[in-house]
Amino acid sequence: MQLFLQSKFVSAKSRGSYCIGSSFDQRSCISRTACIGTPINGRWTSWSEWSQCSDPYGHRSRMRFCSNPRPSEGDFQRVGSDFEITSCDDISRLFHSQDRTWTE
């Protein structure tokens, strides 16, 4: 029986600061075929809460991760973005219209 050791560095496919997990993977295998394995396709997590709007004319953002489960090397690319940004202006108009007292 032969024992194989597979080691590899995993690089970020997206923005590195949002990557989850280790950057190094190591497995002990009985055969080379067993080391390859079946790719695990990751899925998106739920979106985070929107960030706060400190300025009515600023922006807010939210993010999600492809870590549900964490994908293995060779998985399919995720469809969609991991980051969204929107204007706070729409929110401020909504709040201002509710705060007004209308008189005749």
N, CA, C and O atoms as a Tinker XYZ file with bonds, in Angstrom:
   416  protein
     1  N      0.851000   -1.176000    0.000000    73     2
     2  CA     0.000000    0.000000    0.000000    64     1     3
     3  C      0.898000    1.240000    0.000000    63     2     4     5
     4  O      1.883000    1.312000    0.735000    81     3
     5  N      0.540000    2.199000   -0.830000    73     3     6
     6  CA     1.251000    3.472000   -0.911000    64     5     7
     7  C      0.419000    4.544000   -0.239000    63     6     8     9
     8  O     -0.804000    4.560000   -0.374000    81     7
     9  N      1.075000    5.442000    0.487000    73     7    10
    10  CA     0.379000    6.560000    1.131000    64     9    11
    11  C      0.826000    7.849000    0.459000    63    10    12    13
    12  O      2.022000    8.128000    0.375000    81    11
    13  N     -0.131000    8.633000   -0.018000    73    11    14
    14  CA     0.162000    9.901000   -0.682000    64    13    15
    15  C     -0.209000   11.042000    0.246000    63    14    16    17
    16  O     -1.148000   10.934000    1.035000    81    15
    17  N      0.521000   12.119000    0.151000    73    15    18
    18  CA     0.217000   13.322000    0.923000    64    17    19
    19  C     -0.009000   14.451000   -0.065000    63    18    20    21
    20  O      0.872000   14.774000   -0.862000    81    19
    21  N     -1.180000   15.044000   -0.012000    73    19    22
    22  CA    -1.508000   16.154000   -0.917000    64    21    23
    23  C     -1.543000   17.433000   -0.098000    63    22    24    25
    24  O     -2.281000   17.528000    0.883000    81    23
    25  N     -0.750000   18.411000   -0.499000    73    23    26
    26  CA    -0.728000   19.710000    0.167000    64    25    27
    27  C     -0.892000   20.788000   -0.880000    63    26    28    29
    28  O     -0.352000   20.677000   -1.981000    81    27
    29  N     -1.629000   21.824000   -0.552000    73    27    30
    30  CA    -1.784000   22.930000   -1.499000    64    29    31
    31  C     -2.156000   24.202000   -0.757000    63    30    32    33
    32  O     -2.778000   24.170000    0.304000    81    31
    33  N     -1.761000   25.316000   -1.343000    73    31    34
    34  CA    -2.185000   26.616000   -0.858000    64    33    35
    35  C     -3.423000   27.010000   -1.635000    63    34    36    37
    36  O     -3.461000   26.880000   -2.858000    81    35
    37  N     -4.428000   27.489000   -0.935000    73    35    38
    38  CA    -5.684000   27.890000   -1.561000    64    37    39
    39  C     -5.697000   29.402000   -1.650000    63    38    40    41
    40  O     -5.579000   30.088000   -0.635000    81    39
    41  N     -5.840000   29.924000   -2.855000    73    39    42
    42  CA    -5.852000   31.379000   -3.029000    64    41    43
    43  C     -7.282000   31.885000   -3.131000    63    42    44    45
    44  O     -8.192000   31.143000   -3.500000    81    43
    45  N     -7.467000   33.145000   -2.802000    73    43    46
    46  CA    -8.796000   33.763000   -2.856000    64    45    47
    47  C     -9.202000   33.989000   -4.299000    63    46    48    49
    48  O     -8.406000   34.479000   -5.099000    81    47
    49  N    -10.447000   33.632000   -4.642000    73    47    50
    50  CA   -10.958000   33.876000   -5.988000    64    49    51
    51  C    -11.635000   35.237000   -6.054000    63    50    52    53
    52  O    -11.877000   35.764000   -7.140000    81    51
    53  N    -11.936000   35.799000   -4.906000    73    51    54
    54  CA   -12.648000   37.068000   -4.831000    64    53    55
    55  C    -11.770000   38.039000   -4.063000    63    54    56    57
    56  O    -10.544000   37.933000   -4.101000    81    55
    57  N    -12.382000   38.977000   -3.374000    73    55    58
    58  CA   -11.627000   39.897000   -2.530000    64    57    59
    59  C    -11.099000   39.125000   -1.329000    63    58    60    61
    60  O    -11.877000   38.549000   -0.568000    81    59
    61  N     -9.792000   39.109000   -1.156000    73    59    62
    62  CA    -9.162000   38.308000   -0.119000    64    61    63
    63  C     -9.636000   38.596000    1.284000    63    62    64    65
    64  O     -9.641000   37.688000    2.115000    81    63
    65  N    -10.031000   39.806000    1.585000    73    63    66
    66  CA   -10.420000   40.143000    2.946000    64    65    67
    67  C    -11.724000   39.488000    3.367000    63    66    68    69
    68  O    -12.039000   39.474000    4.557000    81    67
    69  N    -12.498000   38.941000    2.426000    73    67    70
    70  CA   -13.766000   38.316000    2.771000    64    69    71
    71  C    -13.680000   36.792000    2.785000    63    70    72    73
    72  O    -14.700000   36.122000    2.946000    81    71
    73  N    -12.472000   36.230000    2.619000    73    71    74
    74  CA   -12.340000   34.779000    2.559000    64    73    75
    75  C    -12.494000   34.162000    3.944000    63    74    76    77
    76  O    -12.072000   34.734000    4.949000    81    75
    77  N    -13.098000   33.001000    3.972000    73    75    78
    78  CA   -13.333000   32.279000    5.209000    64    77    79
    79  C    -12.438000   31.041000    5.220000    63    78    80    81
    80  O    -12.280000   30.382000    4.192000    81    79
    81  N    -11.855000   30.721000    6.366000    73    79    82
    82  CA   -11.127000   29.465000    6.522000    64    81    83
    83  C     -9.641000   29.581000    6.241000    63    82    84    85
    84  O     -9.107000   30.665000    6.002000    81    83
    85  N     -9.002000   28.444000    6.279000    73    83    86
    86  CA    -7.559000   28.352000    6.144000    64    85    87
    87  C     -7.108000   28.541000    4.696000    63    86    88    89
    88  O     -7.857000   28.260000    3.761000    81    87
    89  N     -5.878000   29.019000    4.526000    73    87    90
    90  CA    -5.331000   29.183000    3.178000    64    89    91
    91  C     -4.489000   27.973000    2.776000    63    90    92    93
    92  O     -3.897000   27.963000    1.696000    81    91
    93  N     -4.431000   26.952000    3.638000    73    91    94
    94  CA    -3.617000   25.773000    3.372000    64    93    95
    95  C     -4.452000   24.528000    3.632000    63    94    96    97
    96  O     -5.170000   24.461000    4.629000    81    95
    97  N     -4.366000   23.533000    2.737000    73    95    98
    98  CA    -5.132000   22.295000    2.865000    64    97    99
    99  C     -4.182000   21.120000    2.726000    63    98   100   101
   100  O     -3.341000   21.104000    1.827000    81    99
   101  N     -4.309000   20.127000    3.612000    73    99   102
   102  CA    -3.449000   18.954000    3.541000    64   101   103
   103  C     -4.290000   17.714000    3.840000    63   102   104   105
   104  O     -5.066000   17.697000    4.795000    81   103
   105  N     -4.126000   16.655000    2.999000    73   103   106
   106  CA    -4.870000   15.408000    3.183000    64   105   107
   107  C     -3.936000   14.218000    3.017000    63   106   108   109
   108  O     -3.003000   14.251000    2.215000    81   107
   109  N     -4.199000   13.172000    3.782000    73   107   110
   110  CA    -3.506000   11.898000    3.601000    64   109   111
   111  C     -4.438000   10.984000    2.826000    63   110   112   113
   112  O     -5.616000   10.865000    3.163000    81   111
   113  N     -3.913000   10.332000    1.781000    73   111   114
   114  CA    -4.751000    9.518000    0.903000    64   113   115
   115  C     -4.082000    8.176000    0.651000    63   114   116   117
   116  O     -2.857000    8.062000    0.689000    81   115
   117  N     -4.901000    7.160000    0.393000    73   115   118
   118  CA    -4.376000    5.843000    0.061000    64   117   119
   119  C     -4.029000    5.780000   -1.422000    63   118   120   121
   120  O     -3.061000    5.120000   -1.801000    81   119
   121  N     -4.791000    6.445000   -2.248000    73   119   122
   122  CA    -4.492000    6.485000   -3.684000    64   121   123
   123  C     -4.583000    7.926000   -4.174000    63   122   124   125
   124  O     -5.202000    8.774000   -3.532000    81   123
   125  N     -3.965000    8.186000   -5.303000    73   123   126
   126  CA    -4.022000    9.542000   -5.856000    64   125   127
   127  C     -5.458000    9.941000   -6.186000    63   126   128   129
   128  O     -5.828000   11.102000   -6.012000    81   127
   129  N     -6.266000    9.002000   -6.657000    73   127   130
   130  CA    -7.657000    9.293000   -6.999000    64   129   131
   131  C     -8.436000    9.746000   -5.773000    63   130   132   133
   132  O     -9.249000   10.666000   -5.865000    81   131
   133  N     -8.200000    9.114000   -4.628000    73   131   134
   134  CA    -8.917000    9.486000   -3.404000    64   133   135
   135  C     -8.565000   10.896000   -2.953000    63   134   136   137
   136  O     -9.377000   11.558000   -2.306000    81   135
   137  N     -7.377000   11.358000   -3.284000    73   135   138
   138  CA    -6.985000   12.720000   -2.894000    64   137   139
   139  C     -7.762000   13.782000   -3.659000    63   138   140   141
   140  O     -8.006000   14.870000   -3.137000    81   139
   141  N     -8.149000   13.476000   -4.880000    73   139   142
   142  CA    -8.844000   14.468000   -5.696000    64   141   143
   143  C    -10.220000   14.756000   -5.125000    63   142   144   145
   144  O    -10.565000   15.916000   -4.901000    81   143
   145  N    -11.004000   13.724000   -4.889000    73   143   146
   146  CA   -12.311000   13.901000   -4.263000    64   145   147
   147  C    -13.322000   14.602000   -5.152000    63   146   148   149
   148  O    -12.993000   15.074000   -6.240000    81   147
   149  N    -14.535000   14.663000   -4.681000    73   147   150
   150  CA   -15.618000   15.337000   -5.385000    64   149   151
   151  C    -15.679000   16.784000   -4.925000    63   150   152   153
   152  O    -15.689000   17.036000   -3.720000    81   151
   153  N    -15.721000   17.743000   -5.845000    73   151   154
   154  CA   -15.796000   19.148000   -5.432000    64   153   155
   155  C    -17.056000   19.435000   -4.612000    63   154   156   157
   156  O    -18.131000   18.916000   -4.912000    81   155
   157  N    -16.917000   20.248000   -3.600000    73   155   158
   158  CA   -18.053000   20.693000   -2.791000    64   157   159
   159  C    -18.437000   22.078000   -3.283000    63   158   160   161
   160  O    -17.619000   22.998000   -3.253000    81   159
   161  N    -19.664000   22.231000   -3.731000    73   159   162
   162  CA   -20.136000   23.520000   -4.222000    64   161   163
   163  C    -20.676000   24.337000   -3.064000    63   162   164   165
   164  O    -21.652000   23.950000   -2.421000    81   163
   165  N    -20.050000   25.451000   -2.805000    73   163   166
   166  CA   -20.498000   26.325000   -1.730000    64   165   167
   167  C    -21.764000   27.068000   -2.112000    63   166   168   169
   168  O    -22.060000   27.246000   -3.293000    81   167
   169  N    -22.496000   27.495000   -1.119000    73   167   170
   170  CA   -23.706000   28.291000   -1.340000    64   169   171
   171  C    -23.563000   29.596000   -0.566000    63   170   172   173
   172  O    -22.765000   29.699000    0.365000    81   171
   173  N    -24.351000   30.590000   -0.969000    73   171   174
   174  CA   -24.319000   31.892000   -0.300000    64   173   175
   175  C    -24.946000   31.788000    1.090000    63   174   176   177
   176  O    -25.929000   31.074000    1.290000    81   175
   177  N    -24.366000   32.504000    2.036000    73   175   178
   178  CA   -25.009000   32.690000    3.333000    64   177   179
   179  C    -26.097000   33.743000    3.156000    63   178   180   181
   180  O    -26.232000   34.318000    2.076000    81   179
   181  N    -26.865000   33.997000    4.195000    73   179   182
   182  CA   -27.840000   35.091000    4.153000    64   181   183
   183  C    -27.087000   36.414000    4.115000    63   182   184   185
   184  O    -25.938000   36.495000    4.549000    81   183
   185  N    -27.737000   37.445000    3.598000    73   183   186
   186  CA   -27.139000   38.781000    3.577000    64   185   187
   187  C    -26.991000   39.291000    5.003000    63   186   188   189
   188  O    -27.836000   39.015000    5.854000    81   187
   189  N    -25.923000   40.034000    5.268000    73   187   190
   190  CA   -25.761000   40.706000    6.561000    64   189   191
   191  C    -26.776000   41.844000    6.642000    63   190   192   193
   192  O    -27.407000   42.190000    5.643000    81   191
   193  N    -26.932000   42.416000    7.817000    73   191   194
   194  CA   -27.782000   43.595000    7.960000    64   193   195
   195  C    -27.140000   44.749000    7.197000    63   194   196   197
   196  O    -25.920000   44.786000    7.034000    81   195
   197  N    -27.952000   45.684000    6.732000    73   195   198
   198  CA   -27.415000   46.875000    6.071000    64   197   199
   199  C    -26.627000   47.694000    7.081000    63   198   200   201
   200  O    -27.026000   47.786000    8.242000    81   199
   201  N    -25.525000   48.284000    6.665000    73   199   202
   202  CA   -24.766000   49.187000    7.531000    64   201   203
   203  C    -25.607000   50.435000    7.798000    63   202   204   205
   204  O    -26.559000   50.720000    7.071000    81   203
   205  N    -25.249000   51.169000    8.840000    73   203   206
   206  CA   -25.992000   52.374000    9.212000    64   205   207
   207  C    -25.689000   53.524000    8.255000    63   206   208   209
   208  O    -24.597000   53.614000    7.693000    81   207
   209  N    -26.668000   54.391000    8.083000    73   207   210
   210  CA   -26.483000   55.607000    7.285000    64   209   211
   211  C    -26.159000   56.751000    8.236000    63   210   212   213
   212  O    -27.032000   57.211000    8.972000    81   211
   213  N    -24.934000   57.206000    8.228000    73   211   214
   214  CA   -24.550000   58.322000    9.089000    64   213   215
   215  C    -24.877000   59.658000    8.433000    63   214   216   217
   216  O    -24.947000   60.683000    9.110000    81   215
   217  N    -25.075000   59.651000    7.137000    73   215   218
   218  CA   -25.367000   60.861000    6.371000    64   217   219
   219  C    -26.521000   60.528000    5.424000    63   218   220   221
   220  O    -26.451000   59.524000    4.716000    81   219
   221  N    -27.588000   61.349000    5.391000    73   219   222
   222  CA   -28.723000   61.040000    4.519000    64   221   223
   223  C    -28.349000   60.937000    3.039000    63   222   224   225
   224  O    -29.073000   60.313000    2.264000    81   223
   225  N    -27.235000   61.539000    2.643000    73   223   226
   226  CA   -26.815000   61.490000    1.248000    64   225   227
   227  C    -25.635000   60.546000    1.039000    63   226   228   229
   228  O    -25.008000   60.552000   -0.020000    81   227
   229  N    -25.339000   59.742000    2.047000    73   227   230
   230  CA   -24.246000   58.773000    1.956000    64   229   231
   231  C    -24.711000   57.448000    1.367000    63   230   232   233
   232  O    -25.705000   57.383000    0.643000    81   231
   233  N    -23.982000   56.410000    1.690000    73   231   234
   234  CA   -24.286000   55.074000    1.187000    64   233   235
   235  C    -24.261000   54.075000    2.334000    63   234   236   237
   236  O    -23.648000   54.318000    3.373000    81   235
   237  N    -24.923000   52.966000    2.134000    73   235   238
   238  CA   -24.867000   51.870000    3.084000    64   237   239
   239  C    -24.593000   50.591000    2.304000    63   238   240   241
   240  O    -24.814000   50.533000    1.094000    81   239
   241  N    -24.112000   49.573000    2.997000    73   239   242
   242  CA   -23.721000   48.346000    2.302000    64   241   243
   243  C    -24.082000   47.121000    3.133000    63   242   244   245
   244  O    -24.388000   47.215000    4.322000    81   243
   245  N    -24.035000   45.983000    2.475000    73   243   246
   246  CA   -24.202000   44.700000    3.151000    64   245   247
   247  C    -23.407000   43.664000    2.368000    63   246   248   249
   248  O    -23.053000   43.893000    1.212000    81   247
   249  N    -23.126000   42.518000    2.999000    73   247   250
   250  CA   -22.336000   41.488000    2.339000    64   249   251
   251  C    -22.840000   40.098000    2.697000    63   250   252   253
   252  O    -23.616000   39.916000    3.635000    81   251
   253  N    -22.382000   39.137000    1.933000    73   251   254
   254  CA   -22.645000   37.730000    2.199000    64   253   255
   255  C    -21.417000   36.943000    1.772000    63   254   256   257
   256  O    -20.546000   37.469000    1.080000    81   255
   257  N    -21.348000   35.694000    2.181000    73   255   258
   258  CA   -20.172000   34.873000    1.919000    64   257   259
   259  C    -20.559000   33.566000    1.242000    63   258   260   261
   260  O    -21.657000   33.047000    1.444000    81   259
   261  N    -19.654000   33.052000    0.448000    73   259   262
   262  CA   -19.842000   31.733000   -0.157000    64   261   263
   263  C    -19.196000   30.722000    0.783000    63   262   264   265
   264  O    -18.097000   30.233000    0.519000    81   263
   265  N    -19.879000   30.411000    1.875000    73   263   266
   266  CA   -19.302000   29.533000    2.896000    64   265   267
   267  C    -20.362000   28.650000    3.546000    63   266   268   269
   268  O    -20.223000   28.272000    4.709000    81   267
   269  N    -21.410000   28.320000    2.811000    73   267   270
   270  CA   -22.523000   27.582000    3.400000    64   269   271
   271  C    -22.859000   26.355000    2.547000    63   270   272   273
   272  O    -23.937000   26.352000    1.952000    81   271
   273  N    -22.035000   25.324000    2.440000    73   271   274
   274  CA   -20.741000   25.119000    3.108000    64   273   275
   275  C    -19.607000   25.794000    2.338000    63   274   276   277
   276  O    -19.801000   26.303000    1.234000    81   275
   277  N    -18.435000   25.786000    2.938000    73   275   278
   278  CA   -17.250000   26.336000    2.288000    64   277   279
   279  C    -16.939000   25.485000    1.056000    63   278   280   281
   280  O    -16.866000   24.261000    1.166000    81   279
   281  N    -16.753000   26.106000   -0.119000    73   279   282
   282  CA   -16.499000   25.328000   -1.338000    64   281   283
   283  C    -15.103000   24.715000   -1.346000    63   282   284   285
   284  O    -14.170000   25.250000   -0.748000    81   283
   285  N    -14.983000   23.599000   -2.024000    73   283   286
   286  CA   -13.670000   22.987000   -2.213000    64   285   287
   287  C    -13.074000   23.493000   -3.520000    63   286   288   289
   288  O    -13.754000   24.144000   -4.313000    81   287
   289  N    -11.821000   23.192000   -3.732000    73   287   290
   290  CA   -11.157000   23.557000   -4.983000    64   289   291
   291  C    -11.878000   22.857000   -6.130000    63   290   292   293
   292  O    -12.176000   21.667000   -6.028000    81   291
   293  N    -12.161000   23.562000   -7.207000    73   291   294
   294  CA   -12.816000   22.974000   -8.362000    64   293   295
   295  C    -14.325000   23.120000   -8.349000    63   294   296   297
   296  O    -15.007000   22.527000   -9.185000    81   295
   297  N    -14.860000   23.895000   -7.417000    73   295   298
   298  CA   -16.315000   24.072000   -7.378000    64   297   299
   299  C    -16.756000   25.023000   -8.480000    63   298   300   301
   300  O    -15.927000   25.659000   -9.131000    81   299
   301  N    -18.061000   25.116000   -8.684000    73   299   302
   302  CA   -18.609000   26.035000   -9.675000    64   301   303
   303  C    -18.559000   27.456000   -9.142000    63   302   304   305
   304  O    -18.623000   27.669000   -7.931000    81   303
   305  N    -18.447000   28.425000  -10.030000    73   303   306
   306  CA   -18.465000   29.830000   -9.626000    64   305   307
   307  C    -19.857000   30.203000   -9.130000    63   306   308   309
   308  O    -20.856000   29.750000   -9.688000    81   307
   309  N    -19.929000   31.010000   -8.104000    73   307   310
   310  CA   -21.218000   31.472000   -7.570000    64   309   311
   311  C    -21.817000   32.503000   -8.509000    63   310   312   313
   312  O    -21.089000   33.292000   -9.112000    81   311
   313  N    -23.119000   32.502000   -8.637000    73   311   314
   314  CA   -23.829000   33.498000   -9.428000    64   313   315
   315  C    -24.261000   34.596000   -8.473000    63   314   316   317
   316  O    -24.843000   34.316000   -7.424000    81   315
   317  N    -23.983000   35.838000   -8.824000    73   315   318
   318  CA   -24.366000   36.957000   -7.982000    64   317   319
   319  C    -23.169000   37.576000   -7.289000    63   318   320   321
   320  O    -22.048000   37.072000   -7.366000    81   319
   321  N    -23.433000   38.672000   -6.616000    73   319   322
   322  CA   -22.386000   39.442000   -5.955000    64   321   323
   323  C    -22.322000   39.104000   -4.467000    63   322   324   325
   324  O    -23.309000   38.668000   -3.875000    81   323
   325  N    -21.145000   39.310000   -3.874000    73   323   326
   326  CA   -21.004000   39.119000   -2.434000    64   325   327
   327  C    -21.122000   40.442000   -1.683000    63   326   328   329
   328  O    -20.997000   40.474000   -0.459000    81   327
   329  N    -21.362000   41.538000   -2.414000    73   327   330
   330  CA   -21.371000   42.867000   -1.802000    64   329   331
   331  C    -22.406000   43.730000   -2.505000    63   330   332   333
   332  O    -22.461000   43.751000   -3.734000    81   331
   333  N    -23.230000   44.446000   -1.740000    73   331   334
   334  CA   -24.203000   45.376000   -2.317000    64   333   335
   335  C    -24.066000   46.733000   -1.639000    63   334   336   337
   336  O    -23.769000   46.816000   -0.447000    81   335
   337  N    -24.283000   47.777000   -2.399000    73   335   338
   338  CA   -24.236000   49.140000   -1.869000    64   337   339
   339  C    -25.432000   49.903000   -2.427000    63   338   340   341
   340  O    -25.814000   49.717000   -3.582000    81   339
   341  N    -26.016000   50.758000   -1.602000    73   339   342
   342  CA   -27.164000   51.549000   -2.034000    64   341   343
   343  C    -27.092000   52.937000   -1.402000    63   342   344   345
   344  O    -26.381000   53.148000   -0.419000    81   343
   345  N    -27.815000   53.847000   -1.961000    73   343   346
   346  CA   -27.839000   55.225000   -1.479000    64   345   347
   347  C    -28.724000   55.339000   -0.244000    63   346   348   349
   348  O    -29.751000   54.666000   -0.154000    81   347
   349  N    -28.341000   56.174000    0.697000    73   347   350
   350  CA   -29.169000   56.443000    1.873000    64   349   351
   351  C    -30.254000   57.469000    1.551000    63   350   352   353
   352  O    -31.161000   57.671000    2.358000    81   351
   353  N    -30.181000   58.116000    0.396000    73   351   354
   354  CA   -31.119000   59.163000    0.016000    64   353   355
   355  C    -32.557000   58.650000   -0.017000    63   354   356   357
   356  O    -33.462000   59.348000    0.441000    81   355
   357  N    -32.791000   57.451000   -0.544000    73   355   358
   358  CA   -34.142000   56.890000   -0.594000    64   357   359
   359  C    -34.712000   56.702000    0.803000    63   358   360   361
   360  O    -35.898000   56.943000    1.029000    81   359
   361  N    -33.876000   56.272000    1.740000    73   359   362
   362  CA   -34.318000   56.061000    3.118000    64   361   363
   363  C    -34.651000   57.392000    3.774000    63   362   364   365
   364  O    -35.663000   57.503000    4.466000    81   363
   365  N    -33.811000   58.409000    3.565000    73   363   366
   366  CA   -34.049000   59.704000    4.205000    64   365   367
   367  C    -35.350000   60.326000    3.711000    63   366   368   369
   368  O    -36.056000   60.966000    4.491000    81   367
   369  N    -35.680000   60.154000    2.440000    73   367   370
   370  CA   -36.948000   60.684000    1.929000    64   369   371
   371  C    -38.132000   59.998000    2.597000    63   370   372   373
   372  O    -39.130000   60.646000    2.912000    81   371
   373  N    -38.026000   58.708000    2.811000    73   371   374
   374  CA   -39.097000   57.963000    3.463000    64   373   375
   375  C    -39.288000   58.459000    4.899000    63   374   376   377
   376  O    -40.417000   58.715000    5.320000    81   375
   377  N    -38.189000   58.597000    5.652000    73   375   378
   378  CA   -38.292000   59.057000    7.035000    64   377   379
   379  C    -38.804000   60.488000    7.121000    63   378   380   381
   380  O    -39.631000   60.796000    7.979000    81   379
   381  N    -38.328000   61.361000    6.251000    73   379   382
   382  CA   -38.764000   62.757000    6.281000    64   381   383
   383  C    -40.239000   62.886000    5.944000    63   382   384   385
   384  O    -40.926000   63.724000    6.527000    81   383
   385  N    -40.737000   62.094000    5.035000    73   383   386
   386  CA   -42.155000   62.195000    4.679000    64   385   387
   387  C    -43.038000   61.703000    5.820000    63   386   388   389
   388  O    -44.168000   62.173000    5.954000    81   387
   389  N    -42.565000   60.779000    6.641000    73   387   390
   390  CA   -43.347000   60.281000    7.766000    64   389   391
   391  C    -43.304000   61.240000    8.952000    63   390   392   393
   392  O    -44.236000   61.261000    9.756000    81   391
   393  N    -42.249000   62.028000    9.077000    73   391   394
   394  CA   -42.089000   62.935000   10.212000    64   393   395
   395  C    -42.875000   64.232000   10.063000    63   394   396   397
   396  O    -43.099000   64.922000   11.057000    81   395
   397  N    -43.289000   64.575000    8.885000    73   395   398
   398  CA   -43.961000   65.854000    8.651000    64   397   399
   399  C    -45.384000   65.836000    9.187000    63   398   400   401
   400  O    -46.093000   64.836000    9.079000    81   399
   401  N    -45.775000   66.928000    9.749000    73   399   402
   402  CA   -47.163000   67.111000   10.163000    64   401   403
   403  C    -47.803000   68.043000    9.155000    63   402   404   405
   404  O    -47.361000   69.181000    8.996000    81   403
   405  N    -48.825000   67.582000    8.481000    73   403   406
   406  CA   -49.475000   68.369000    7.443000    64   405   407
   407  C    -50.626000   69.157000    8.052000    63   406   408   409
   408  O    -51.438000   68.609000    8.798000    81   407
   409  N    -50.690000   70.429000    7.734000    73   407   410
   410  CA   -51.790000   71.279000    8.208000    64   409   411
   411  C    -52.448000   71.947000    7.019000    63   410   412   413
   412  O    -51.849000   72.083000    5.952000    81   411
   413  N    -53.675000   72.355000    7.216000    73   411   414
   414  CA   -54.396000   73.040000    6.133000    64   413   415
   415  C    -54.294000   74.536000    6.296000    63   414   416
   416  O    -54.836000   75.284000    5.483000    81   415
